[in-house]
Amino acid sequence: MTLSILAVTWVVWILGQGVLDGLLYSTGQPGLSLATSVCNWGMIPGELTHRAALGFATPIGPRMECLVDNEARNWLTPISSIFLHGSWGHIIGNSLYLWVFGNNIEDSMGRRKFLAFYLITGVVAALTHIAIDPGSPVPTVGASGAISGVMGAYLYLYPRVRVRTYFPPIFLFRLPAWAILILWFGMQVLTGLPQLMMLDPRISGGVAVWAHVGGFVAGFLLIRSFHDPQLLRRRTVGGDAKVVWR
């Protein structure tokens, strides 16, 4: 299922989001198909809460704006946005983390339960973002909330697994998973704290860090109900995981 999720994510990126057309843009700015997919199927908190004014325009590309609307499809965006991305770096980074952590979590519960777990933690991450910034007119896309849930589950199940972690440009360490994951989680919280004190939470770095926090906590808590003890006992972790620290 981890491979299937990765495959669907990349098919959506290449074909569904029109990235092949976007390659024709030498400036590196998003093409029309990419911008349209993000606007129509990305999650916009203000559309779901009705706290963003209809017709409010958010720039998302050269001479392109995303307008707040009231379409029925908006209620599907907490799920559809999980499979959308905004750039090559975005999708490559998310794919790397899902590849590293996803298969071990899938092995602890089986294919179908892993898919349900992945989607549920992704939706919880989206709801966390809505709770923090309910009036935002900015579309949010990416699998990082769901992948944060997978990482939270990894912390619960495999805290002592040694993780090979690369700190660019030259440093390579082998650290226990709990150290890496708790450090990552702490960085998300520290990054998000200023957003809680802003009069307008849209004045931020553009990353929905509280979605990461919500997904991670959800994964850490839900794994207790999702994992199969018999599968977990049969699971043998072979070798070290590899993570590029960014």
DRENPA-3360 file (N, C-alpha, C; in nm, 2 decimals, always signed):
BEGIN
1 = MTLSILAV = +0.08/-0.12/+0.00/+0.00/+0.00/+0.00/+0.09/+0.13/+0.00 ~ +0.20/+0.12/+0.07/+0.29/+0.24/+0.07/+0.33/+0.27/-0.08 ~ +0.37/+0.17/-0.15/+0.41/+0.19/-0.29/+0.29/+0.24/-0.37 ~ +0.17/+0.19/-0.35/+0.05/+0.23/-0.42/+0.02/+0.38/-0.39 ~ +0.03/+0.42/-0.27/+0.01/+0.56/-0.23/+0.11/+0.65/-0.30 ~ +0.24/+0.60/-0.30/+0.34/+0.68/-0.37/+0.31/+0.69/-0.52 ~ +0.27/+0.58/-0.58/+0.24/+0.57/-0.72/+0.12/+0.67/-0.76 ~ +0.01/+0.66/-0.68/-0.10/+0.75/-0.70/-0.06/+0.90/-0.69;
9 = TWVVWILG = +0.02/+0.93/-0.59/+0.06/+1.06/-0.56/+0.14/+1.12/-0.68 ~ +0.23/+1.03/-0.74/+0.31/+1.08/-0.85/+0.23/+1.09/-0.98 ~ +0.13/+1.00/-1.00/+0.05/+1.01/-1.12/-0.03/+1.13/-1.11 ~ -0.09/+1.16/-0.99/-0.16/+1.29/-0.98/-0.07/+1.41/-1.01 ~ +0.05/+1.41/-0.96/+0.14/+1.52/-0.98/+0.18/+1.54/-1.13 ~ +0.21/+1.43/-1.19/+0.25/+1.44/-1.33/+0.14/+1.46/-1.43 ~ +0.03/+1.39/-1.41/-0.08/+1.39/-1.50/-0.20/+1.48/-1.45 ~ -0.24/+1.45/-1.33/-0.36/+1.53/-1.28/-0.33/+1.67/-1.26;
17 = QGVLDGLL = -0.21/+1.71/-1.22/-0.18/+1.85/-1.19/-0.11/+1.91/-1.31 ~ -0.09/+1.84/-1.42/-0.04/+1.90/-1.54/+0.10/+1.94/-1.54 ~ +0.18/+1.87/-1.46/+0.32/+1.91/-1.44/+0.40/+1.90/-1.58 ~ +0.36/+1.81/-1.66/+0.43/+1.80/-1.79/+0.41/+1.92/-1.87 ~ +0.29/+1.99/-1.86/+0.27/+2.12/-1.92/+0.36/+2.22/-1.85 ~ +0.37/+2.21/-1.72/+0.44/+2.31/-1.64/+0.59/+2.31/-1.67 ~ +0.64/+2.20/-1.72/+0.79/+2.19/-1.76/+0.82/+2.29/-1.87 ~ +0.72/+2.34/-1.94/+0.74/+2.43/-2.05/+0.77/+2.57/-2.00;
25 = YSTGQPGL = +0.74/+2.59/-1.87/+0.76/+2.73/-1.82/+0.91/+2.74/-1.76 ~ +0.99/+2.81/-1.84/+1.13/+2.82/-1.80/+1.15/+2.90/-1.68 ~ +1.06/+2.98/-1.64/+1.07/+3.06/-1.52/+1.06/+2.98/-1.39 ~ +1.01/+2.86/-1.40/+0.98/+2.78/-1.28/+0.85/+2.81/-1.21 ~ +0.77/+2.91/-1.26/+0.64/+2.94/-1.21/+0.54/+2.83/-1.25 ~ +0.44/+2.81/-1.16/+0.34/+2.71/-1.19/+0.26/+2.74/-1.32 ~ +0.23/+2.63/-1.39/+0.15/+2.65/-1.51/+0.00/+2.65/-1.47 ~ -0.08/+2.68/-1.57/-0.22/+2.69/-1.55/-0.29/+2.57/-1.48;
33 = SLATSVCN = -0.25/+2.45/-1.53/-0.31/+2.32/-1.48/-0.27/+2.30/-1.34 ~ -0.14/+2.33/-1.30/-0.10/+2.31/-1.17/-0.17/+2.41/-1.07 ~ -0.18/+2.53/-1.11/-0.25/+2.63/-1.03/-0.40/+2.60/-1.01 ~ -0.46/+2.55/-1.12/-0.60/+2.52/-1.12/-0.63/+2.40/-1.02 ~ -0.54/+2.30/-1.03/-0.56/+2.18/-0.94/-0.54/+2.22/-0.79 ~ -0.45/+2.31/-0.76/-0.43/+2.35/-0.63/-0.55/+2.44/-0.58 ~ -0.60/+2.52/-0.66/-0.71/+2.61/-0.62/-0.84/+2.53/-0.61 ~ -0.87/+2.44/-0.70/-0.99/+2.37/-0.70/-1.00/+2.25/-0.60;
41 = WGMIPGEL = -0.88/+2.18/-0.58/-0.88/+2.06/-0.50/-0.79/+2.07/-0.38 ~ -0.72/+2.18/-0.36/-0.65/+2.21/-0.24/-0.75/+2.25/-0.13 ~ -0.71/+2.23/+0.00/-0.80/+2.27/+0.11/-0.79/+2.41/+0.15 ~ -0.90/+2.49/+0.14/-0.90/+2.63/+0.18/-0.98/+2.64/+0.31 ~ -0.92/+2.66/+0.42/-1.00/+2.66/+0.55/-1.12/+2.76/+0.55 ~ -1.10/+2.87/+0.49/-1.21/+2.97/+0.49/-1.33/+2.93/+0.41 ~ -1.31/+2.84/+0.31/-1.42/+2.79/+0.23/-1.50/+2.70/+0.32 ~ -1.44/+2.61/+0.40/-1.51/+2.51/+0.48/-1.58/+2.58/+0.60;
49 = THRAALGF = -1.52/+2.68/+0.65/-1.58/+2.75/+0.77/-1.67/+2.86/+0.73 ~ -1.66/+2.90/+0.60/-1.73/+3.02/+0.55/-1.69/+3.15/+0.62 ~ -1.57/+3.15/+0.67/-1.51/+3.27/+0.73/-1.43/+3.35/+0.63 ~ -1.41/+3.30/+0.51/-1.34/+3.38/+0.41/-1.45/+3.44/+0.31 ~ -1.43/+3.56/+0.28/-1.53/+3.63/+0.19/-1.53/+3.56/+0.05 ~ -1.65/+3.53/+0.00/-1.66/+3.48/-0.13/-1.60/+3.57/-0.23 ~ -1.52/+3.52/-0.32/-1.46/+3.60/-0.42/-1.33/+3.66/-0.38 ~ -1.29/+3.64/-0.26/-1.15/+3.69/-0.21/-1.05/+3.62/-0.30;
57 = ATPIGPRM = -0.95/+3.70/-0.35/-0.85/+3.64/-0.44/-0.71/+3.63/-0.37 ~ -0.65/+3.51/-0.39/-0.52/+3.48/-0.34/-0.43/+3.46/-0.45 ~ -0.32/+3.54/-0.47/-0.23/+3.51/-0.58/-0.16/+3.38/-0.57 ~ -0.16/+3.30/-0.67/-0.09/+3.17/-0.67/+0.00/+3.14/-0.79 ~ +0.02/+3.25/-0.87/+0.11/+3.23/-0.98/+0.11/+3.36/-1.06 ~ +0.19/+3.37/-1.17/+0.19/+3.49/-1.25/+0.06/+3.52/-1.32 ~ +0.00/+3.63/-1.28/-0.13/+3.67/-1.34/-0.24/+3.57/-1.31 ~ -0.22/+3.49/-1.20/-0.32/+3.39/-1.16/-0.36/+3.41/-1.01;
65 = ECLVDNEA = -0.49/+3.40/-0.98/-0.54/+3.42/-0.85/-0.64/+3.30/-0.82 ~ -0.65/+3.26/-0.69/-0.74/+3.16/-0.65/-0.85/+3.23/-0.57 ~ -0.98/+3.22/-0.62/-1.09/+3.28/-0.56/-1.17/+3.19/-0.47 ~ -1.20/+3.24/-0.35/-1.28/+3.17/-0.25/-1.42/+3.15/-0.31 ~ -1.47/+3.02/-0.31/-1.60/+2.99/-0.36/-1.68/+2.91/-0.26 ~ -1.79/+2.86/-0.31/-1.88/+2.78/-0.22/-1.92/+2.65/-0.29 ~ -1.83/+2.59/-0.37/-1.86/+2.47/-0.44/-1.87/+2.35/-0.35 ~ -1.96/+2.25/-0.39/-1.98/+2.13/-0.31/-1.85/+2.05/-0.29;
73 = RNWLTPIS = -1.76/+2.06/-0.39/-1.64/+1.98/-0.39/-1.55/+2.02/-0.27 ~ -1.57/+2.14/-0.22/-1.48/+2.19/-0.11/-1.48/+2.09/+0.01 ~ -1.59/+2.02/+0.03/-1.59/+1.93/+0.14/-1.51/+1.80/+0.12 ~ -1.46/+1.78/+0.00/-1.37/+1.67/-0.03/-1.23/+1.71/-0.02 ~ -1.20/+1.83/-0.01/-1.06/+1.88/-0.02/-0.97/+1.84/+0.10 ~ -1.02/+1.81/+0.22/-0.93/+1.76/+0.32/-0.87/+1.63/+0.29 ~ -0.93/+1.55/+0.20/-0.87/+1.43/+0.15/-0.80/+1.45/+0.02 ~ -0.86/+1.52/-0.08/-0.80/+1.54/-0.21/-0.67/+1.61/-0.20;
81 = SIFLHGSW = -0.66/+1.71/-0.10/-0.54/+1.78/-0.09/-0.42/+1.70/-0.04 ~ -0.44/+1.58/+0.02/-0.33/+1.50/+0.06/-0.25/+1.45/-0.06 ~ -0.32/+1.44/-0.17/-0.25/+1.38/-0.29/-0.20/+1.49/-0.39 ~ -0.21/+1.61/-0.35/-0.16/+1.72/-0.43/-0.04/+1.78/-0.37 ~ +0.04/+1.84/-0.46/+0.16/+1.91/-0.42/+0.19/+2.04/-0.50 ~ +0.27/+2.12/-0.45/+0.29/+2.25/-0.51/+0.42/+2.27/-0.58 ~ +0.52/+2.18/-0.57/+0.65/+2.19/-0.63/+0.72/+2.05/-0.63 ~ +0.83/+2.05/-0.71/+0.90/+1.92/-0.72/+0.97/+1.89/-0.58;
89 = GHIIGNSL = +1.02/+2.00/-0.52/+1.08/+1.97/-0.39/+0.98/+1.93/-0.29 ~ +0.86/+1.98/-0.29/+0.75/+1.94/-0.20/+0.72/+1.79/-0.21 ~ +0.70/+1.74/-0.33/+0.66/+1.60/-0.35/+0.78/+1.51/-0.33 ~ +0.90/+1.55/-0.37/+1.02/+1.46/-0.35/+1.04/+1.45/-0.20 ~ +1.04/+1.56/-0.12/+1.06/+1.55/+0.02/+0.96/+1.46/+0.09 ~ +0.83/+1.48/+0.06/+0.73/+1.40/+0.12/+0.74/+1.25/+0.08 ~ +0.77/+1.22/-0.05/+0.79/+1.09/-0.09/+0.90/+1.02/-0.02 ~ +1.01/+1.09/+0.01/+1.12/+1.03/+0.08/+1.08/+0.99/+0.22;
97 = YLWVFGNN = +1.01/+1.07/+0.29/+0.97/+1.04/+0.43/+0.87/+0.92/+0.43 ~ +0.78/+0.92/+0.34/+0.68/+0.81/+0.33/+0.75/+0.68/+0.30 ~ +0.85/+0.69/+0.21/+0.93/+0.57/+0.17/+1.01/+0.51/+0.29 ~ +1.06/+0.60/+0.37/+1.15/+0.56/+0.48/+1.06/+0.50/+0.59 ~ +0.95/+0.56/+0.63/+0.87/+0.52/+0.75/+0.75/+0.44/+0.72 ~ +0.69/+0.46/+0.60/+0.56/+0.40/+0.57/+0.56/+0.25/+0.57 ~ +0.66/+0.18/+0.51/+0.65/+0.03/+0.50/+0.65/-0.04/+0.64 ~ +0.73/+0.02/+0.73/+0.73/-0.04/+0.86/+0.60/-0.03/+0.94;
105 = IEDSMGRR = +0.53/+0.08/+0.92/+0.40/+0.10/+0.98/+0.30/+0.02/+0.91 ~ +0.30/+0.01/+0.78/+0.21/-0.08/+0.71/+0.23/-0.22/+0.75 ~ +0.35/-0.27/+0.77/+0.37/-0.41/+0.81/+0.31/-0.44/+0.95 ~ +0.29/-0.33/+1.03/+0.24/-0.35/+1.17/+0.08/-0.37/+1.17 ~ +0.02/-0.34/+1.05/-0.13/-0.34/+1.05/-0.19/-0.40/+0.93 ~ -0.12/-0.41/+0.82/-0.17/-0.46/+0.70/-0.21/-0.35/+0.60 ~ -0.24/-0.39/+0.48/-0.26/-0.29/+0.37/-0.38/-0.20/+0.39 ~ -0.50/-0.26/+0.41/-0.62/-0.18/+0.42/-0.62/-0.09/+0.54;
113 = KFLAFYLI = -0.58/-0.14/+0.65/-0.58/-0.06/+0.77/-0.48/+0.05/+0.76 ~ -0.37/+0.03/+0.69/-0.27/+0.14/+0.67/-0.33/+0.25/+0.58 ~ -0.40/+0.21/+0.48/-0.47/+0.32/+0.40/-0.56/+0.40/+0.48 ~ -0.64/+0.33/+0.56/-0.74/+0.41/+0.65/-0.66/+0.49/+0.75 ~ -0.56/+0.44/+0.81/-0.47/+0.52/+0.90/-0.41/+0.64/+0.83 ~ -0.36/+0.62/+0.71/-0.30/+0.73/+0.64/-0.40/+0.84/+0.61 ~ -0.52/+0.81/+0.57/-0.62/+0.91/+0.53/-0.67/+0.98/+0.66 ~ -0.69/+0.90/+0.76/-0.75/+0.96/+0.89/-0.65/+1.06/+0.95;
121 = TGVVAALT = -0.52/+1.02/+0.96/-0.43/+1.11/+1.01/-0.41/+1.24/+0.92 ~ -0.43/+1.22/+0.79/-0.42/+1.33/+0.70/-0.54/+1.43/+0.73 ~ -0.66/+1.37/+0.75/-0.78/+1.45/+0.77/-0.76/+1.52/+0.91 ~ -0.71/+1.45/+1.01/-0.69/+1.52/+1.14/-0.59/+1.63/+1.13 ~ -0.49/+1.61/+1.05/-0.39/+1.72/+1.02/-0.46/+1.84/+0.96 ~ -0.55/+1.81/+0.86/-0.62/+1.92/+0.79/-0.71/+1.99/+0.89 ~ -0.78/+1.92/+0.98/-0.87/+1.98/+1.08/-0.79/+2.07/+1.18 ~ -0.67/+2.02/+1.21/-0.59/+2.10/+1.30/-0.55/+2.23/+1.24;
129 = HIAIDPGS = -0.52/+2.23/+1.11/-0.48/+2.35/+1.04/-0.61/+2.45/+1.03 ~ -0.72/+2.39/+1.01/-0.85/+2.47/+1.01/-0.87/+2.53/+1.15 ~ -0.85/+2.46/+1.25/-0.87/+2.51/+1.39/-0.78/+2.62/+1.42 ~ -0.65/+2.62/+1.37/-0.56/+2.72/+1.40/-0.58/+2.85/+1.31 ~ -0.62/+2.83/+1.19/-0.64/+2.94/+1.09/-0.77/+2.92/+1.02 ~ -0.88/+2.94/+1.08/-1.01/+2.90/+1.02/-1.06/+2.99/+0.91 ~ -1.00/+3.11/+0.91/-1.05/+3.21/+0.80/-0.95/+3.22/+0.68 ~ -0.85/+3.13/+0.68/-0.75/+3.15/+0.57/-0.81/+3.12/+0.43;
137 = PVPTVGAS = -0.78/+3.21/+0.34/-0.82/+3.19/+0.20/-0.72/+3.12/+0.11 ~ -0.61/+3.08/+0.18/-0.50/+3.02/+0.11/-0.51/+2.87/+0.09 ~ -0.50/+2.82/-0.03/-0.51/+2.67/-0.05/-0.39/+2.60/+0.01 ~ -0.42/+2.49/+0.07/-0.32/+2.40/+0.14/-0.32/+2.27/+0.07 ~ -0.20/+2.22/+0.03/-0.18/+2.09/-0.04/-0.06/+2.02/+0.02 ~ -0.06/+1.89/+0.01/+0.06/+1.81/+0.05/+0.02/+1.70/+0.14 ~ +0.10/+1.59/+0.13/+0.09/+1.47/+0.21/+0.15/+1.48/+0.35 ~ +0.21/+1.59/+0.38/+0.30/+1.60/+0.50/+0.22/+1.58/+0.63;
145 = GAISGVMG = +0.09/+1.61/+0.63/+0.01/+1.59/+0.75/-0.01/+1.44/+0.77 ~ -0.04/+1.37/+0.67/-0.06/+1.22/+0.68/+0.07/+1.15/+0.71 ~ +0.18/+1.20/+0.65/+0.31/+1.14/+0.67/+0.36/+1.17/+0.81 ~ +0.32/+1.28/+0.87/+0.35/+1.31/+1.01/+0.28/+1.21/+1.10 ~ +0.16/+1.17/+1.06/+0.09/+1.06/+1.13/+0.17/+0.93/+1.13 ~ +0.22/+0.90/+1.02/+0.31/+0.78/+1.01/+0.43/+0.79/+1.09 ~ +0.49/+0.91/+1.10/+0.61/+0.93/+1.18/+0.57/+0.92/+1.33 ~ +0.45/+0.97/+1.37/+0.41/+0.96/+1.51/+0.39/+0.81/+1.55;
153 = AYLYLYPR = +0.34/+0.74/+1.45/+0.32/+0.59/+1.48/+0.46/+0.52/+1.49 ~ +0.55/+0.57/+1.41/+0.69/+0.51/+1.41/+0.75/+0.53/+1.55 ~ +0.73/+0.65/+1.60/+0.79/+0.68/+1.73/+0.73/+0.59/+1.84 ~ +0.60/+0.56/+1.83/+0.54/+0.47/+1.93/+0.59/+0.32/+1.91 ~ +0.60/+0.28/+1.79/+0.63/+0.13/+1.77/+0.78/+0.10/+1.77 ~ +0.86/+0.19/+1.71/+1.00/+0.16/+1.69/+1.09/+0.27/+1.74 ~ +1.08/+0.31/+1.87/+1.16/+0.43/+1.92/+1.31/+0.40/+1.92 ~ +1.35/+0.28/+1.93/+1.49/+0.25/+1.95/+1.56/+0.21/+1.82;
161 = VRVRTYFP = +1.49/+0.20/+1.71/+1.55/+0.17/+1.58/+1.66/+0.28/+1.55 ~ +1.77/+0.24/+1.50/+1.88/+0.33/+1.47/+1.85/+0.39/+1.33 ~ +1.85/+0.52/+1.32/+1.82/+0.59/+1.20/+1.95/+0.66/+1.15 ~ +1.98/+0.63/+1.03/+2.10/+0.70/+0.96/+2.05/+0.83/+0.91 ~ +2.10/+0.94/+0.97/+2.05/+1.08/+0.94/+2.16/+1.16/+0.88 ~ +2.13/+1.22/+0.77/+2.22/+1.30/+0.69/+2.19/+1.45/+0.71 ~ +2.29/+1.52/+0.78/+2.28/+1.66/+0.79/+2.37/+1.73/+0.68 ~ +2.30/+1.79/+0.58/+2.39/+1.85/+0.47/+2.48/+1.95/+0.53;
169 = PIFLFRLP = +2.60/+1.96/+0.48/+2.65/+1.89/+0.36/+2.72/+1.76/+0.38 ~ +2.78/+1.74/+0.50/+2.87/+1.63/+0.51/+2.85/+1.54/+0.63 ~ +2.76/+1.58/+0.73/+2.75/+1.51/+0.85/+2.65/+1.39/+0.84 ~ +2.70/+1.28/+0.89/+2.61/+1.15/+0.89/+2.62/+1.09/+1.03 ~ +2.50/+1.08/+1.09/+2.49/+1.02/+1.22/+2.39/+0.90/+1.22 ~ +2.42/+0.81/+1.32/+2.32/+0.71/+1.35/+2.26/+0.73/+1.49 ~ +2.13/+0.77/+1.49/+2.07/+0.81/+1.61/+1.94/+0.72/+1.63 ~ +1.90/+0.71/+1.75/+1.77/+0.63/+1.77/+1.65/+0.72/+1.72;
177 = AWAILILW = +1.55/+0.64/+1.67/+1.44/+0.71/+1.61/+1.37/+0.81/+1.70 ~ +1.37/+0.78/+1.83/+1.30/+0.87/+1.92/+1.37/+1.01/+1.92 ~ +1.50/+1.01/+1.91/+1.57/+1.14/+1.92/+1.54/+1.22/+1.79 ~ +1.54/+1.16/+1.68/+1.51/+1.23/+1.55/+1.37/+1.28/+1.55 ~ +1.28/+1.19/+1.58/+1.13/+1.22/+1.57/+1.09/+1.33/+1.67 ~ +1.14/+1.32/+1.79/+1.11/+1.42/+1.89/+1.17/+1.55/+1.86 ~ +1.29/+1.55/+1.81/+1.35/+1.68/+1.76/+1.27/+1.74/+1.65 ~ +1.23/+1.66/+1.55/+1.15/+1.71/+1.44/+1.02/+1.77/+1.49;
185 = FGMQVLTG = +0.95/+1.69/+1.58/+0.82/+1.74/+1.64/+0.84/+1.87/+1.71 ~ +0.95/+1.88/+1.79/+0.97/+2.00/+1.86/+1.00/+2.12/+1.77 ~ +1.06/+2.10/+1.66/+1.09/+2.21/+1.56/+0.96/+2.25/+1.50 ~ +0.86/+2.16/+1.48/+0.73/+2.20/+1.42/+0.66/+2.29/+1.52 ~ +0.66/+2.25/+1.65/+0.59/+2.33/+1.75/+0.65/+2.46/+1.77 ~ +0.78/+2.47/+1.78/+0.85/+2.60/+1.79/+0.83/+2.69/+1.67 ~ +0.82/+2.63/+1.55/+0.80/+2.71/+1.43/+0.66/+2.76/+1.43 ~ +0.56/+2.68/+1.49/+0.42/+2.73/+1.48/+0.38/+2.82/+1.59;
193 = LPQLMMLD = +0.46/+2.82/+1.70/+0.41/+2.91/+1.82/+0.39/+3.05/+1.78 ~ +0.48/+3.12/+1.70/+0.45/+3.26/+1.67/+0.32/+3.28/+1.60 ~ +0.27/+3.17/+1.52/+0.15/+3.19/+1.45/+0.03/+3.20/+1.54 ~ +0.04/+3.14/+1.66/-0.07/+3.15/+1.76/-0.08/+3.29/+1.82 ~ +0.02/+3.37/+1.81/+0.02/+3.51/+1.87/-0.01/+3.61/+1.76 ~ -0.02/+3.57/+1.63/-0.05/+3.67/+1.53/-0.19/+3.71/+1.52 ~ -0.22/+3.84/+1.50/-0.36/+3.88/+1.47/-0.41/+3.82/+1.34 ~ -0.32/+3.81/+1.25/-0.36/+3.74/+1.12/-0.26/+3.63/+1.10;
201 = PRISGGVA = -0.31/+3.50/+1.12/-0.22/+3.39/+1.11/-0.16/+3.36/+0.97 ~ -0.22/+3.43/+0.87/-0.17/+3.42/+0.73/-0.03/+3.47/+0.72 ~ +0.01/+3.56/+0.81/+0.15/+3.62/+0.81/+0.24/+3.51/+0.87 ~ +0.28/+3.41/+0.79/+0.36/+3.31/+0.84/+0.45/+3.26/+0.73 ~ +0.53/+3.16/+0.75/+0.62/+3.11/+0.65/+0.56/+3.03/+0.53 ~ +0.43/+3.02/+0.53/+0.37/+2.95/+0.42/+0.36/+2.80/+0.44 ~ +0.40/+2.74/+0.56/+0.40/+2.60/+0.58/+0.30/+2.58/+0.70 ~ +0.21/+2.48/+0.67/+0.10/+2.45/+0.77/+0.16/+2.36/+0.88;
209 = VWAHVGGF = +0.25/+2.42/+0.97/+0.32/+2.34/+1.06/+0.23/+2.28/+1.17 ~ +0.12/+2.34/+1.20/+0.02/+2.29/+1.30/-0.05/+2.16/+1.24 ~ -0.06/+2.16/+1.11/-0.11/+2.03/+1.05/-0.01/+1.92/+1.07 ~ +0.12/+1.95/+1.07/+0.22/+1.85/+1.10/+0.20/+1.80/+1.24 ~ +0.19/+1.90/+1.33/+0.17/+1.86/+1.47/+0.05/+1.78/+1.50 ~ -0.07/+1.82/+1.44/-0.19/+1.74/+1.45/-0.18/+1.60/+1.40 ~ -0.12/+1.59/+1.28/-0.10/+1.46/+1.22/-0.01/+1.37/+1.31 ~ +0.10/+1.42/+1.35/+0.19/+1.35/+1.44/+0.12/+1.30/+1.56;
217 = VAGFLLIR = +0.05/+1.38/+1.63/-0.01/+1.34/+1.76/-0.12/+1.24/+1.73 ~ -0.19/+1.26/+1.62/-0.30/+1.16/+1.58/-0.24/+1.02/+1.55 ~ -0.13/+1.02/+1.48/-0.06/+0.90/+1.45/-0.01/+0.83/+1.58 ~ +0.05/+0.90/+1.67/+0.10/+0.85/+1.79/-0.01/+0.78/+1.87 ~ -0.13/+0.85/+1.88/-0.24/+0.80/+1.96/-0.31/+0.68/+1.89 ~ -0.34/+0.70/+1.76/-0.42/+0.60/+1.69/-0.35/+0.47/+1.66 ~ -0.22/+0.47/+1.66/-0.15/+0.35/+1.62/-0.18/+0.24/+1.72 ~ -0.22/+0.27/+1.84/-0.25/+0.17/+1.95/-0.38/+0.09/+1.91;
225 = SFHDPQLL = -0.47/+0.16/+1.83/-0.59/+0.09/+1.79/-0.57/+0.02/+1.66 ~ -0.48/+0.07/+1.58/-0.46/+0.02/+1.44/-0.37/-0.10/+1.43 ~ -0.26/-0.10/+1.51/-0.16/-0.20/+1.49/-0.21/-0.34/+1.53 ~ -0.16/-0.44/+1.46/-0.19/-0.58/+1.50/-0.08/-0.64/+1.57 ~ -0.09/-0.68/+1.70/+0.02/-0.73/+1.78/+0.08/-0.85/+1.72 ~ +0.01/-0.94/+1.65/+0.07/-1.06/+1.59/+0.16/-1.02/+1.47 ~ +0.11/-0.92/+1.39/+0.19/-0.88/+1.28/+0.32/-0.81/+1.33 ~ +0.30/-0.73/+1.44/+0.42/-0.66/+1.50/+0.52/-0.76/+1.55;
233 = RRRTVGGD = +0.47/-0.87/+1.61/+0.57/-0.97/+1.67/+0.65/-1.03/+1.56 ~ +0.58/-1.05/+1.44/+0.65/-1.12/+1.33/+0.74/-1.02/+1.25 ~ +0.72/-0.90/+1.28/+0.80/-0.79/+1.21/+0.94/-0.79/+1.26 ~ +1.04/-0.81/+1.16/+1.18/-0.80/+1.20/+1.23/-0.68/+1.12 ~ +1.28/-0.58/+1.20/+1.34/-0.46/+1.14/+1.48/-0.49/+1.09 ~ +1.50/-0.50/+0.96/+1.63/-0.53/+0.91/+1.71/-0.41/+0.86 ~ +1.82/-0.38/+0.92/+1.90/-0.27/+0.88/+1.85/-0.14/+0.94 ~ +1.92/-0.03/+0.90/+1.88/+0.10/+0.95/+1.80/+0.18/+0.85;
241 = AKVVWR = +1.71/+0.26/+0.91/+1.64/+0.35/+0.82/+1.73/+0.46/+0.78 ~ +1.70/+0.53/+0.67/+1.78/+0.64/+0.62/+1.69/+0.76/+0.61 ~ +1.74/+0.87/+0.67/+1.66/+1.00/+0.66/+1.76/+1.11/+0.62 ~ +1.71/+1.19/+0.53/+1.79/+1.32/+0.50/+1.72/+1.43/+0.58 ~ +1.80/+1.48/+0.67/+1.75/+1.59/+0.76/+1.75/+1.72/+0.69 ~ +1.63/+1.78/+0.68/+1.61/+1.91/+0.60/+1.55/+2.01/+0.69;
% end
